[in-house]
Amino acid sequence: QVQLVESGGDLVQPGGSLRLSCAASGFTFSSYTMSWYRQAPGKERELVATITSTGGTTNYADSVKGRFTISRDNAKNTVYLQMNSLKPEDMAVYYCNVRRLSRTYWGQGTQVTVSS
């Protein structure tokens, strides 16, 4: 079955950096677009970044453009989110996402806390 396991969340000071990872299994990872979403307390889940199957095209929410970078390693079935210049408003639970065969799959999420 499809499994997505996020890791890398942590407490970081404003201006700091983190790299999130999402290890995927149970499907042909290299054939699917992957996405990162986030959900802050009291807010709806929002799309952060997307990367196509080969990594050739990426898209970002306006709020993270220029600070976050999504990438993937198809040999390792892993998608990454490099987050730089973190702001307090980036604090959220970050989720990995794949849409496959008309279904949407989510990982369990990883907490990113940005605070001094």
N, C-alpha and C positions, 0 to 999 in steps of 0.2 A: 504494500500500500504506500501511497505518497506520504513522505515524512519530510518536514522542514524543521530544522533545529537551529535557532539563532543563538549567538553568543557574542560576547565582547562588550556588553553594556557595563557601565560603571559610573561612579561619581567623578566628575571632572569640573575644574574651575572654568569660569567664562574665559573664552579665548583659547581653550585647550582643544585637544584632538582625541578622537577615538576611531577605531576601525571595528565595525561590526562584521560578523560572518554569518552565513546561513548555509548549512550543509544539507543538501537535498538527496533523497533516495526514493526508490520505488517508481521512477519514471525516467524516460530518456531526457536527462537534464539539458543536453546540448541542443534539443529541438524546440525549447520553449523560452519565450520571453519571461523574465523574472522582474519582480518589483519589490520595493521597500515601501512600507506604509508606517505611519506613526499615529499614536493616539495619546493625547494629553488628558489629564483629569478633567472631566466635565465637557470634553469636546468630542466631536465626531472623528472617526479614523480618516486620515488624509493620505493621499498618495505623495510620496517623497521623490522617488526616482524609479525609472524603468530602464531595462537593458534588453535588447533583442537577443535572439538565440546565439548569434555569432559574436555578439558584443559590438557590432558595427554601428549601432544607433543607441543613443542614450537620451533620456529626457528627464527634466527636473522640475520640481515645483519652484515657482519664482522665489519663494522664501529661502531656498537653499542653494540656488544657482551661484556658482563661483566659490562655494564653500564645501560642498559635498561632491563626492565622486563615486559613482557606482561602477563596479567592474565584476568580471566573472572569470573563473578558471574551469573550463569544461572538463579538463582532465581530472579535476578534483571534485566535480559536482558541487561547486561552492560559488556563491555570489557574495560580494563584499560591498560595504558602504563605508568609505573613508569620509570622516566628518572633521572638518577643520574650523577654526574660529567659532567654536560653539558658543551659543547664546543661551540665556535662561529660557527663552521661548522654544528652544529645541528640546527641552526636557519632555520626555514622553516614553511610552513603551513602543519599541520599534518591532515591526513584524515583517517577515518575509512572505511573499505571496507568489503563487503560480495559478494560472487558469489553464485547465487541461480537460478536454472532452466535456465542455459545458459545465464543469465544476470548478469551484474556487477553493484553493487550499491555503491554509495559514499555519504558520508556526506558532509556538507558545509565546513568543515575544521576548525581548530583552530590554531591561530598564536602563534608560540613559537619564542621569541626573546631572544638571548643570547648576552649580551653586558654589559660592565662595565660602 
